[in-house]
Amino acid sequence: MAIWLFLVALNLSGRLVLGAPQIPCYFIFGDSLADDGNNNNLLTLAKSNYPPYGIDFSDGATGRFTNGRTIVDIIAQLLGFDKYIPPFATARGNDTLQGVNYASGAAGIRDESGQQQGDIISLNRQLGNHLITVSRVREILGGNESAYLNKCIYTVGMGSNDYLNNYFMPNIYPTSSMYTPEQYADVLIKQYKQQLKTLYGYGARKVAVIGLGLLGCTPAEISRFGTNGSACVDKINNAAVLFNNQLQPLVNEFNSNFSDAKFTYINTFAISTTGPGTAGLISNATCCKVDKELGTCIPYETPCSNRTIYVFYDGFHPTETVNLGFAARAYNALLPSDASPYDIRNLAMI
């Protein structure tokens, strides 16, 4: 493990964070990379509330799709929170004042994405859940919720399942026969734009939009499609690039149009391919034994003994080691390409 990543891991090895949080609350919208238990009681195959998930997490298998902490768990710690942000499924009372996690495994920008796995909470539904939270915060604070909420940070990481659990499943979804990859990126960005506007309308003023990563390099997609001699599934990565290439200008547009808000773009693709990245880690195998149909860990099977040397815990999701490196660079950019125009640390300070 590179020295900088080792130091991050050392500093965040416990849950104790000294000092008050840098912001009053942190709200999280996303998919399985951020889910911390919202899918647990849904009728869905997109679940991870069983061992060997959570083998390195303080509370065991909670519904996080990794061996330990997720990226947003670590970002919350870096922001100074001494507790993880609770899932909407269980967040009640004053807990909501520090933020809520709405993320749902298999969820997408489009409502239908991921539905072949069962009930999932799409971004539109997550926004509806946030409106419920806003009303709860209003009730607790006695009507001063806007001044409170606009100091908080919001991270939104969506789009992976609109590709992996929609566009690249032509036997289930018609989107790939309806749109070229370029057209599909257009359609997704237009819908995403409206959803992010809705979030702004609900009081969000500090928003970090997380781009798509190397979707075509996940073991599950390589197993499914093959690589034709490349290292990864190029057609999937190329589609993700088309989406990202429109997402960063969208962030710039929001900053131009909404003078009272600050949006930023977290460049997952660049973080994955520049700097220390995942050099030296095993990327061509999964740490846990996976269900070949779902790409998730087979329940109760023993995973690899050294989780710190693997990129992927299951067929889609990174290990805590990789999450540590990504979260560190999203929070405090190592390179200018990591985040634009701000990293999360600077977004918090604005």
C-alpha positions in Angstrom: 0.0 0.0 0.0 1.4 3.4 -0.9 2.6 5.5 2.1 -0.1 8.2 1.7 -2.8 5.6 1.7 -1.3 3.9 4.7 -1.3 7.2 6.7 -5.0 7.8 5.8 -5.9 4.3 6.9 -3.9 4.8 10.2 -5.6 8.1 10.9 -9.1 6.7 10.2 -8.6 3.3 11.8 -11.0 4.2 14.6 -14.3 6.0 14.7 -13.0 8.8 17.0 -12.8 12.2 15.3 -11.6 15.1 17.4 -13.4 18.4 17.3 -16.8 19.5 16.0 -17.9 18.5 12.5 -17.0 21.0 9.8 -20.6 21.2 8.7 -23.9 20.7 10.5 -25.1 17.8 8.4 -24.2 15.5 5.4 -26.8 14.1 3.0 -26.0 11.2 0.7 -27.7 10.1 -2.5 -26.4 7.1 -4.4 -26.3 3.4 -5.2 -24.6 0.4 -3.7 -21.2 2.2 -3.4 -22.9 4.3 -0.7 -25.8 2.2 0.6 -25.6 1.6 4.3 -28.7 -0.4 4.9 -31.6 1.1 2.9 -32.1 -2.1 0.9 -32.1 -4.4 4.0 -35.9 -4.7 4.3 -36.8 -4.4 0.6 -37.9 -7.3 -1.6 -34.7 -7.2 -3.7 -31.7 -9.3 -4.6 -29.5 -6.2 -4.2 -28.6 -6.9 -0.6 -25.4 -7.1 1.5 -26.7 -7.5 5.1 -25.0 -10.9 5.6 -21.4 -12.1 6.1 -18.9 -12.0 4.6 -19.9 -8.3 4.0 -18.9 -6.2 7.0 -16.2 -8.6 8.1 -14.0 -5.5 8.9 -16.8 -3.2 10.0 -17.4 -2.4 13.6 -21.1 -3.4 13.5 -20.7 -6.3 11.1 -22.9 -6.9 8.1 -25.1 -3.7 8.0 -26.0 -3.5 4.3 -22.7 -2.0 3.1 -21.4 -3.6 -0.1 -17.8 -4.0 1.1 -15.7 -5.5 3.8 -15.6 -2.4 5.9 -16.4 1.3 5.4 -17.8 2.8 2.3 -16.5 5.9 0.6 -19.2 8.1 2.2 -18.5 6.6 5.7 -14.9 7.8 5.3 -15.9 11.2 3.9 -18.2 11.6 6.9 -15.3 10.9 9.3 -13.0 13.3 7.4 -15.7 16.0 7.8 -15.5 15.4 11.5 -18.6 13.4 12.3 -18.2 10.9 15.1 -21.0 8.7 14.0 -21.8 7.3 10.5 -24.6 9.0 8.7 -27.7 6.8 9.3 -29.8 5.2 6.5 -33.2 6.8 5.8 -34.7 3.4 6.6 -33.8 3.8 10.3 -33.0 7.5 10.8 -35.4 9.1 13.3 -35.6 12.1 15.6 -32.6 14.2 16.2 -30.4 11.7 14.3 -31.7 13.4 11.1 -30.1 16.7 12.1 -26.6 15.3 11.3 -27.7 14.0 7.9 -29.3 11.0 6.2 -28.1 8.4 3.7 -30.7 7.7 1.0 -28.4 5.5 -1.2 -29.9 2.2 -2.5 -28.0 -0.7 -4.1 -28.9 -1.1 -7.9 -30.6 2.3 -8.0 -30.2 4.7 -10.9 -31.1 8.0 -12.4 -33.8 6.3 -14.4 -36.6 4.7 -12.4 -36.4 1.4 -14.2 -32.7 0.8 -13.7 -31.9 -2.1 -11.5 -35.5 -3.2 -11.2 -34.7 -6.7 -12.5 -33.3 -7.3 -9.0 -36.5 -6.3 -7.3 -37.5 -3.2 -5.3 -34.9 -0.5 -5.3 -34.9 3.2 -4.4 -34.3 5.2 -7.5 -32.9 8.7 -7.4 -36.4 10.1 -7.8 -37.6 8.1 -4.8 -34.5 9.2 -2.8 -35.4 12.8 -3.5 -38.9 12.1 -2.3 -37.4 10.6 0.9 -35.3 13.7 1.4 -38.4 15.9 1.2 -39.7 13.8 4.2 -36.5 14.5 6.0 -36.7 18.3 5.3 -40.2 18.3 6.9 -38.8 16.4 9.9 -35.9 18.9 10.2 -38.4 21.8 10.0 -40.4 20.3 12.8 -37.4 19.8 15.0 -36.0 23.3 14.4 -39.3 25.1 14.4 -39.2 26.4 10.8 -35.6 27.5 10.4 -34.6 24.5 8.2 -33.5 26.5 5.1 -30.7 28.4 7.0 -29.6 25.1 8.5 -29.8 22.8 5.4 -27.9 25.2 3.1 -24.8 24.9 5.2 -24.8 21.1 4.8 -22.9 19.0 2.2 -24.7 16.8 -0.2 -23.0 14.1 -2.3 -24.7 12.5 -5.2 -23.2 9.5 -7.0 -25.6 8.1 -9.6 -25.4 6.6 -13.1 -23.5 3.3 -12.7 -26.7 1.2 -12.7 -28.2 3.1 -15.6 -25.4 1.4 -17.6 -24.6 -1.9 -15.8 -28.2 -2.6 -14.8 -30.0 -1.1 -17.8 -28.1 -0.1 -21.0 -25.8 -3.1 -21.0 -28.6 -5.6 -20.3 -30.2 -5.7 -23.7 -32.0 -8.9 -23.0 -34.0 -7.1 -20.2 -34.0 -3.3 -21.1 -34.6 -1.8 -24.5 -32.4 1.3 -24.0 -29.4 0.1 -26.1 -31.7 -0.4 -29.1 -33.3 3.0 -28.6 -30.2 5.1 -28.1 -26.6 5.2 -29.2 -24.1 5.6 -26.3 -23.9 9.3 -27.1 -27.7 9.7 -27.2 -28.1 7.7 -23.9 -25.6 10.0 -22.2 -27.6 13.0 -23.4 -30.9 11.4 -22.0 -29.3 10.6 -18.7 -27.7 14.0 -18.2 -31.0 15.8 -19.0 -32.9 13.8 -16.4 -30.0 14.1 -13.9 -30.0 17.9 -14.4 -33.7 18.1 -13.4 -33.1 15.9 -10.4 -30.2 18.0 -9.2 -32.3 21.1 -9.7 -35.0 19.5 -7.5 -32.3 18.9 -4.8 -31.3 22.6 -5.1 -35.0 23.5 -4.7 -35.1 21.5 -1.4 -32.3 23.6 0.0 -29.0 22.0 -1.1 -26.3 24.7 -1.6 -23.1 22.6 -1.3 -23.3 19.7 -3.7 -20.5 17.3 -4.7 -21.5 15.3 -7.8 -19.5 12.1 -8.1 -18.7 10.9 -11.6 -18.6 7.4 -13.0 -15.6 5.2 -12.5 -14.1 2.3 -14.5 -17.3 0.4 -14.8 -15.8 -1.9 -17.5 -13.0 -3.0 -15.2 -15.2 -4.7 -12.6 -14.7 -8.4 -12.4 -18.4 -9.1 -13.0 -18.5 -7.2 -16.3 -15.2 -8.7 -17.5 -16.6 -12.1 -16.7 -19.9 -11.3 -18.6 -18.5 -9.6 -21.7 -14.9 -10.6 -22.0 -12.3 -8.0 -23.0 -11.2 -8.9 -26.5 -7.6 -8.6 -25.5 -8.0 -5.3 -23.6 -7.5 -5.0 -19.8 -11.2 -4.0 -19.4 -14.5 -4.0 -21.2 -13.8 -0.9 -23.4 -17.4 -0.3 -24.6 -18.6 0.1 -21.0 -15.7 2.4 -20.0 -16.2 4.4 -23.2 -19.9 4.9 -22.4 -19.0 6.1 -18.8 -16.6 8.6 -20.3 -19.4 10.0 -22.5 -21.5 10.5 -19.4 -18.7 12.1 -17.4 -17.8 14.4 -20.3 -21.3 16.0 -20.0 -21.4 15.8 -16.2 -18.5 18.2 -15.5 -20.0 21.0 -17.8 -23.3 20.5 -16.0 -21.7 21.3 -12.7 -20.1 24.4 -14.3 -23.6 25.4 -15.6 -25.1 25.1 -12.1 -22.4 27.3 -10.7 -23.1 29.9 -13.3 -26.9 29.8 -12.9 -27.2 29.4 -9.1 -25.0 32.2 -7.6 -26.0 31.1 -4.0 -24.9 27.5 -4.5 -21.6 25.7 -5.0 -21.5 22.5 -7.0 -18.4 20.5 -7.6 -17.4 17.5 -9.7 -15.5 14.6 -8.2 -13.6 12.9 -11.0 -13.7 9.2 -10.1 -12.3 8.2 -13.5 -9.2 10.4 -12.9 -8.7 9.3 -9.3 -8.8 5.7 -10.5 -6.2 6.2 -13.2 -3.8 8.8 -11.9 -1.5 9.2 -9.0 -1.0 6.1 -6.7 -4.4 4.7 -7.7 -4.6 1.0 -7.1 -1.0 0.2 -8.1 0.3 -3.0 -6.5 -3.2 -4.3 -5.6 -4.8 -7.4 -7.0 -7.5 -6.3 -9.5 -8.1 -9.5 -11.5 -9.8 -11.4 -8.8 -12.4 -10.8 -6.1 -11.8 -11.1 -2.4 -15.0 -13.0 -1.6 -16.5 -15.9 -3.6 -19.2 -14.4 -5.8 -22.6 -15.5 -7.1 -21.9 -15.4 -10.9 -25.4 -14.2 -11.7 -25.5 -11.3 -9.2 -21.8 -10.5 -8.8 -22.3 -10.2 -5.0 -20.7 -12.3 -2.3 -22.1 -15.8 -1.7 -23.5 -15.7 1.9 -21.3 -17.0 4.7 -18.4 -18.1 2.5 -15.0 -17.2 3.9 -13.4 -14.3 2.0 -9.7 -13.8 1.4 -7.6 -13.4 4.5 -5.8 -10.2 3.5 -8.4 -7.7 2.3 -5.9 -4.9 2.1 -4.3 -6.2 -1.1 -7.4 -6.5 -3.2 -9.1 -3.8 -5.4 -12.5 -5.6 -5.5 -14.3 -7.2 -2.6 -17.0 -8.7 -4.8 -17.8 -8.5 -8.5 -18.6 -4.8 -8.5 -17.6 -3.1 -5.2 -14.1 -2.0 -4.0 -12.6 -3.0 -0.7 -12.3 -0.6 2.2 -8.6 -0.1 1.2 -9.6 1.3 -2.2 -12.5 3.3 -0.5 -9.9 4.9 1.8 -7.8 6.1 -1.1 -10.7 7.4 -3.1 -12.3 9.2 -0.1 -9.0 10.8 0.8 -8.6 12.3 -2.7 -12.3 13.4 -3.0 -11.9 15.2 0.4 -8.5 16.6 -0.1 -7.5 16.5 -3.8 -4.0 15.0 -4.5 -4.1 16.2 -8.1 -6.0 19.1 -9.7 -7.9 16.6 -11.8 -9.4 14.9 -8.7 -12.1 17.5 -8.1 -13.3 20.7 -9.9 -13.7 23.4 -8.9 -13.4 22.3 -5.2 -12.5 19.2 -3.3 -14.9 18.4 -0.4 -12.7 19.9 2.2 -12.9 23.3 0.5 -16.6 22.9 -0.3 -17.1 22.5 3.5 -15.2 25.7 4.3 -17.1 27.9 1.8 
